[in-house]
């Protein structure tokens, strides 16, 4: 049975990935390493319980002796690296944590993998030739776009927040291990994810939670910042394709081709909530929308060109924003009703 180390999979994207991957690949065992910071929740893994094929270990990717012991104990033959500090506001307040986890943690993981799998640069140990390191990144490393154009894999990096700068740094470390040591690496850069299990602090869960509580729904600045929205399960399927079939050393962008500005997102959620969970006073949730001071360094627009992934590996987003947001709201309505 092949054993893969996955990191940060008590968080949003990883906890969607684990049950999908285990169900699709019954011959694979996942070692799930997560520090369980505020963003990680064991409840997210309730649909992927502990078993001989899914072993959860609470620990820090920055703890090199721990990482080394996992590679030795479980004979790790692949890494899919989700773990990251990811909230931009938090990176503005405390950037050092982001550098430590996203840069140093990624370095430790790939360096331990290199020393475990390879005899020397460009020479894998016998029976380790198929080992691969897959790094999950973000479109924010590319900076911001004007009114037109899309990020491609050739777009120059221009990160504008401590978060995106730390992710850009980790991308460069992974790239260097491919070019310097000949490691089998791939990188995926995704657009804004949404869907079940996302942390309450993120935009879409915040809108739903605040609306249901009858509180003001905060929108940064003028609400015209644009993002390309990707349903989380579509992202997981893209990761799966790249991990198994992507070309070594390549970067693949994963985007939903669903551009919306924040005003459109918030108003659409409010309209759906008006239908799915109407207020007792019969007023629209839109009356709760409140504009607040803009975030420092707030990028105006992101949008990803996923043509390379679509053409090379046959990936295509199955959810439009209109279908995905309904599934997302249904999940959060159930969650928040249970929390009350």
N, C-alpha and C positions, 0 to 999 in steps of 0.2 A: 504494500500500500504506500503510495507516494504521500509524503508529508510536506505541507506548505505552511510557512509562518505568515499569518495575517496580523497586522497591527492596527490598533485603534478601532476594533470592530464591535465595541459596545456603543460606539457613536452612531450618527445618523446613516451615512452611506454604508459603512462597513456592516452594520447590523442588518441592513437590507441585503447586502451581498452574501453574507454567510449562509442563510437558509437557501437562497437561490443556488449557490455554488454546490453546497452539500447535496441538494436534491438532484442536481444535474450530473454530478460526478461521484457516484457511489464508491469509486475506488480511491478516493482522495481523503486524507485526514487533514484537518485544519488545527493548528496551534494558534490560539487567539490571545495575543498579548496586548493588554490595555491597562493603563494606569488608573482608570476610573476617576478622572477629574470630574468637575461639574458637568462636562459635556458627555460623559459616558454613563450608561445606565444598564444594569443587568436585565432590567425588564425589557429592554429592546431585544434581548436574545431569547425571549420566552418561546419563540417559534423555532429556535435552534438550540435545544437543551444540551446539557453536558452529556457526552457519550464518548465511546472510544474513537469516534471520528471527529469530535469537536471538543477540544480540551481548552478551557479558559484558564488563563494565568494572569493574575493582577500584577503588573510590574511596569517599569519605566524603560522605554527604548534607550534612554540615556545611561542606563545601568549596564555597562559593558560586560561585567562578569555574568550577569543574568542572561544577557543575549547570547554570550558564548556557551553558556551551559545548556540553553535551549537547542542551539544548533547541534551540540554534541549528543544530548540525551535523546532527541527526537529525530536525528539525522535529517535535518531540514534540507529539502531539495528545491525549494522555491520561496520567494518572498513577494507578497503583495502588500505594499506599504501605504496604508490609509492614515496612520496616526499623525495628527497635527493639531496645533492650536490654530483656530481658523476664524475667530470673530474679530473683524476689523476694529471695532470700537475698543475691544480689550487690548489689541496690539498698540493702539495709540496711548492707552493709559499705562501699559506695562510691556514695552517691547522686548525686554530682556528674556522673558519667558518664551517668547516666540522664536528668538534666535536659538535659545538653548534646545528647545524641543524640535523645531523644524529643521534647523541646520545641523546642530551637533548630534541630535538623535538620528537623523538620516545618515550622517557620516558613520556613526557607530554601526548601524545596521548593515550598510553596504560594505564597510571595511571588514566586519566579522564574516560576512558572506564570502567576500573575496578570499580571505585567509582560510576559510573552511573548504571552499570548492576548488581552489586553484593552486597548482604547484608553484607557478611564477607567472608573470605577465604573459597573456595569450596562450597559456597551457593549463587546461583543466585537468584535475585529477581523474583517474580512471573511474568510470561509472558516474561522474558528475558533469558530463559534457552538456546535459540538457537543462541544467539548473539556470533559473532566470530570476532577475530582480526587477519587479515592476513598481515604479514610483507613481503615486497618484498626486497630480498637481492641479493647478487652477488657471483659468484664463486671466486672472488678475495680474499675473506676472507680465503680461503684455502692456499694461498701463490702460490708457483710455483711448477711445475712438471718437472721431468726429461724427457728423450726421450720417455719413455713408462709410462703406467698407466693412471688412470682416477680418478678424484675427485668423491667420493661417499658421502653419508650423514654421514658416519662414519669418514671421513677424519678429522684429527685434524686441528684446526684453526692455521694459521701462516701468518697473514697479513703483507705485506711488504711496504705499502705506508700509509700515513695519511688517504687517502680515504678508503682503505680497512680496516684499523684499526678502523675507525669510524663506518663502517658498521658491523664489527665484534662486536663492543661494543653494537650496537643497537640490533643485533641478541641475544646477551646474556641477554639483558634486557627483551626482549620478552620471551625468554626461562624461565627466572626467574619468570615471572608473571604466567606462566603455572604451574611451580613446587611449587611455594610458595603459590599462591592464588587460584590455580585451574582454571585459566582462560582458555577459549576455544581459543587457538591460533594455527596458522600454520605459517610456514616460507617457502618461496621458494627462492632458490639460482639459479640464471640463468647464462648462458654463455653470450658471447658478442652478443648483439642484433644489428640488422641492418634492414633497411626498410624505408618507408615514414616517414617524419616529424622529423627525427633525426637532432639534432643541427649541425650547420655548422662546429663546432670545432672537431667533431669526425672523425675518420679515413676515412670512406667511403665517407661521404659528402665532406670532404676536398679534397680527390683525384678527385672527379667529378668536384668540383668547380674550383680547381686550373687548371685542365686540360682544361676545357672549356674557362678559362680566358687566357690560354697560358702561365701560370706561372709555376715555378718549383714545382714539386710534392714532398713534403718532406717525407722521410722514415727514421725512427729512426735506428741508428746503422747499422747492416748488413742486416736488414729486415727479419731476420730468426725467430723472435718471433712468436710463434704459439698461435692461439686462436681457440676456438670452436664457430662457428657462428650460430646464431639462428634468424630466421626471426621473426619479432616482432609480427605478428598476431599468429604465432604458440605459442609464449610465452603467449600472452593474453588468448589463449584457455587453456593453462596449468594452468594459474592462476585461471581461471573460474572453472576448474575441482577440483583443490585443495581447493578453497574457499568453494565449495559446498559439496565435497565428501571426502576430505582428513581427516585423523584421527587426532583428537585433540592432540596437543603437538608435532606433527611430523614435520620433515623437508623433503622437496621434492626438488630434483635437477632437473632443466629444461635445457636441452642441445640439440643442434641440430645435434650432431654427424657429424659435418661438419668442421673438422680441416683444417685450412689453415694458412700458414705463411704470414707475411705482404707483402713479395715480390709477392707471388701468388695472393693475393688480388689485389694489385695495378696493376700488369700486366694483370690480367683478366679484370679489369675495363677499362684499356686503350685499350685492344683488342676490347671490346664491344663498346666503344666510337668510335673507328676507323670505326666501321660498322654503328653505330646508329647516330653519329654526327661527320662525318669526318672533319679534319682540312682543311682550305682553301688552305694551301700549300701542302696538300696531305701527309704530314709526319705523322708518328705514334706518338700518345700521349706518348708512352713509352720513347721517347727522352727527355721528361720533368722530368723523375724520377731523384731525387737528394737525396743522402744519407746525413743525418745530424747527429750531435752529439746525442748520445743515451740519453734517459730519465733516470734520477736518479732512481735507484731501479727498473729498468724495468724487470718484471717477464718474464721468458723465454717461458713458455708454460702453458696454461690452457686447460683442456678438462674435460667435465662432463659426468658421467655415469647416464643416465636418466632411468635406468632399473626399479627402484622402482616406479616411476611415470607411466611408461609404463605398468608394471605388475599389480599394484594395481588399477589404475584408467583408464587404457586403452588409455592413451595419446600417440600420435605419431606425430612427426614433419611432416607436409605435404609438406613443401618446402625443396628442396635440395638447396645448395648454388647456383648452376647453374641456377635454376629457380627463386629463390628469388632475386638474384642480377640483373637480367634483369628487374623485376618489380620495383626494387629500382631505377635503372638508369632511367627508363622511367618516374618515378615520379619526380626525380630531374631535368631531362631535361625540363619537363613542368614547374617546379617551377622556375628554373633559367632563362628560356626564358621570364617568366612573370616579373622577377625582373629587366630585362634589360631595 
